[in-house]
Structure formats: structure tokens, C-alpha cells
Amino acid sequence: MEKELLTNTEYKILKLFSKGFNRKEIAEKLNISYSQCRKMINEILVKMNTTNITTCLIKAYNEGIIEGK
């Protein structure tokens, strides 16, 4: 999986999750609706071939898609 497979917004969502933000905070920070944020999170999970955000973040760290804090 390469970072380029994620859209810019999906990448931002992943980074914000890695910093401890929750879905509601991420939606507000990116000025998108909560439902749009949830939809994009599901798309990230599919692209990363994971079933939850925790495993997705671990995979993203391990593959160098996002860096540690």
C-alpha cells in the first residue's frame, strides 16, 4: 500500500486519527460532515485492507505511510 492510493483528505484523516482525534473532531477540523467522515474512514479501511482503525494505523506505521508521533 502506498500513500498515493489514499486521497489527500483520507491521508489527513489517517494522520488526525494517529494524533488521537476522534471522528467528530476530525469532521469538524476538516470541515466535512460526520457522515462524510465515516464514509471516508470506511474507504480508508478498504484501501488498507483492514477492518478497524487500530489495525489500519498499525499497518500505516509499519508501511511508512504515516510517521510516529
Secondary structure as a PSIPRED ss2 file (coil, helix, strand):
# PSIPRED VFORMAT (PSIPRED V4.0)

   1 M C   1.000  0.000  0.000
   2 E C   1.000  0.000  0.000
   3 K H   0.000  1.000  0.000
   4 E H   0.000  1.000  0.000
   5 L H   0.000  1.000  0.000
   6 L C   1.000  0.000  0.000
   7 T C   1.000  0.000  0.000
   8 N H   0.000  1.000  0.000
   9 T H   0.000  1.000  0.000
  10 E H   0.000  1.000  0.000
  11 Y H   0.000  1.000  0.000
  12 K H   0.000  1.000  0.000
  13 I H   0.000  1.000  0.000
  14 L H   0.000  1.000  0.000
  15 K H   0.000  1.000  0.000
  16 L H   0.000  1.000  0.000
  17 F H   0.000  1.000  0.000
  18 S H   0.000  1.000  0.000
  19 K C   1.000  0.000  0.000
  20 G C   1.000  0.000  0.000
  21 F C   1.000  0.000  0.000
  22 N C   1.000  0.000  0.000
  23 R H   0.000  1.000  0.000
  24 K H   0.000  1.000  0.000
  25 E H   0.000  1.000  0.000
  26 I H   0.000  1.000  0.000
  27 A H   0.000  1.000  0.000
  28 E H   0.000  1.000  0.000
  29 K H   0.000  1.000  0.000
  30 L H   0.000  1.000  0.000
  31 N C   1.000  0.000  0.000
  32 I C   1.000  0.000  0.000
  33 S C   1.000  0.000  0.000
  34 Y H   0.000  1.000  0.000
  35 S H   0.000  1.000  0.000
  36 Q H   0.000  1.000  0.000
  37 C H   0.000  1.000  0.000
  38 R H   0.000  1.000  0.000
  39 K H   0.000  1.000  0.000
  40 M H   0.000  1.000  0.000
  41 I H   0.000  1.000  0.000
  42 N H   0.000  1.000  0.000
  43 E H   0.000  1.000  0.000
  44 I H   0.000  1.000  0.000
  45 L H   0.000  1.000  0.000
  46 V H   0.000  1.000  0.000
  47 K H   0.000  1.000  0.000
  48 M C   1.000  0.000  0.000
  49 N C   1.000  0.000  0.000
  50 T C   1.000  0.000  0.000
  51 T C   1.000  0.000  0.000
  52 N C   1.000  0.000  0.000
  53 I H   0.000  1.000  0.000
  54 T H   0.000  1.000  0.000
  55 T H   0.000  1.000  0.000
  56 C H   0.000  1.000  0.000
  57 L H   0.000  1.000  0.000
  58 I H   0.000  1.000  0.000
  59 K H   0.000  1.000  0.000
  60 A H   0.000  1.000  0.000
  61 Y H   0.000  1.000  0.000
  62 N H   0.000  1.000  0.000
  63 E C   1.000  0.000  0.000
  64 G C   1.000  0.000  0.000
  65 I C   1.000  0.000  0.000
  66 I C   1.000  0.000  0.000
  67 E C   1.000  0.000  0.000
  68 G C   1.000  0.000  0.000
  69 K C   1.000  0.000  0.000
